[in-house]
């Protein structure tokens, strides 16, 4: 925190120096500056920060290499020749360095390595501070010498901002591509054990866990998991769509400004509740209540079932439907309302026959986004769905979903080269494709709706 405060103070001083220097140069030469003084201050801040950041990045990349070399210099040759023992000894020395308790008494060479590492770390931090300060000072001086009435500081700042935006966009895109490629690679490995036809069209899910990667072990039919996911999603949307849409209509068309000011934030609080809290609420409150209510009316409702998970998930995604629908309904031009009222229509008739049809494409897009959110939910179905991967049309029975199965397949002591674990990547890729298609369709519909009234 102190370091951040010092950095902010230094950057503020550099900014002030650059802005005031540009004013002094303009007054001395009598010429008009190309850019406003704040741009010159920002230009100096940029040249002060970038060299220091480069030094910090270089230190971050090189320090672990020097640290590993120091550790290796203190380890016996027998340890260096054994990769497993080398990894264990290195981890133990790092634990001692970080103050983590270790089993047994450390060896003298380990303690000596730790002392050397602490000295090296202290010297490294001082060197980092000195190099960063020198680089920042040199960069600031170079930038200061470039300030003149004809210097295009605004263009340089805008170019820098554009580069930052490009880098951020590139990071997001590369992260998505990396996730897809990593999941796709493991999914391809899984399909070398199990036929894609058996996976996508199989009706039985029974992965018999094994520590070997031989084929023919277990049945990996996707349809029970896909149907459980769809059933819970349908139930959730049956809860969220009418409640969320009617809430949006009331807030945008009937509610007064004061009520809307308090009601909309309170409704959106539901979106901020952690999903594990919804899962606990479903498992310990909603599930037992539905089971007792079913016994009273003569229905057999399991406490953990698709119905329980769907209802609670529907409550969770109500804010997604209501908030998006409210924004879309509010974008319908007031002229359409006024024209309907001018023809003698009532408020309810205007909503039903004018506003909702005009906002329908955007509302459908909001529904699709809510569906993609429901399909990817994990914690609620882990605690409330029952984890029973069977094909059943009864929503009161326990089911399993794709997300729950991914958790199950990657939990425990299993061989990650076996089909029992690799199937999680095939399931993840399937889920990714489904949600991607829903998001693309939703974005297309919403964009088309927005262009209609621009």
Phi, psi and omega in degrees: 000319179294319179298319179296320179296319179296317180299316180296322179295316180297314180295324177295319178296317180297318179299313180298320180297315180295316181295315181290326178295321178295323179292319180294320179295319179296320180290325182287319182272340182074015180255154179278136179290144176294322183239165177288151183307322179302330179293324177292323175296317178294328179295318176294321177299320180297314182285342174280322186278320187298311178300321179295321178294321178297318178297318180295318179296317178298319178297317180297324181282325186271331184301314178300327179293315177295322179297316178296322179294321178295316179299316181297329182290340181260349182276146176296158182295328179296325178288320181296331181279349181249106183302320181293315179292324178298316178296319180294316180294319178299316179296322179293319178296319178295323177295318178297319180297323182271003178082016179273135180293141180239158179278133178085181180266126180297148177286154180302321180292332176291317179294322178295321178296322180295317179297318178294320180295322179294319176296317179296321179294320179294315178296321179297320179293320176296318178295321178298315180298317182292314180295318179296320179294317179296315180297317179295319180294317179295317178297321179294318179296318179299316180293322180296323181291340181275348183292125177204165181300333183265358182286130184270075182293322181298319179296320180294319180294317179295323176296319178297318178297319178298319179295320178298317179296320178296317179297317179297317178296319179296321178298316180298316181293315181294326176297315178297316179297319178298317178298315182297315182294320180294317178291321181295319180299315179289328177294321177297321176298321179297321182286353170282341177264321186237137180292137176302327178296315179295328182285310186281338184240005178287146183252004181234130176244107181210073179284113179276108186295139180209155178270004178249160183255024180288151182278168177084008181259118177086164177242128188240060178278126184281333190302319177299321180289319180294320179292321176298320177296314181294321181296313180295321179295318179298315179298318180298318180290328176296334176273314189283322186295305181295317181293313181295319181292316179294323176296320178295318179297317180294315183294324184273334187245331186247322187291145175282168182301320182293314180296319180296325181299324181265325188288318184295314175298323179295321178293322182284350175298330178303329180286341181268354179286131178301143183295334178295328177293318175299320180297317177296319178299320179291318186286323188254348181238300185292315181301306177300323179297315180294324178295316178293320178295321177296322178295327180291326183259005177086023178249146178263100181245119176288145178297324174252110185206172176296327181294315179297311181296321181295319181296312182293322177295324176298320176298321182294323185264006174305315180299327179297315181290313185292316183293313180295317180294322178298315178297321181290317179296323180293338180278351176295127185303140178297334179298327178292322176294314181298322178295321179293317178295325179294332177275002176096008180284148175280175181294317179294321177294322178297318179295314185288322190254349182237302189290308182296316175299322179292325181268001187302316179301318179292322178295319177299320176299320177296320179297318181293322176295321177294323178297316179297326176293320181290322182296324183273002181290142184239304192296323180295315182286333176298318185269337190241347186272335176104342177055057176235096185282076179229153175279115179215143177265358181271113181290348180272000178265161176287141178224177174228159182236174180296316183294319179297319181294323176300316178298315181296319185288335181257010179252136178106179183268088181233161177280119184283002173258003181269156178297334179297331177264322181294337180297335179298325179288324176295320177295318179297320178295319178299314179296322179298316181295319181297309181293326177297316179298317179296317180294320179297315179297317180296315180296321178297316182293315180296319180294320178296321179296315182295321180293337184294329186246008178277000000 
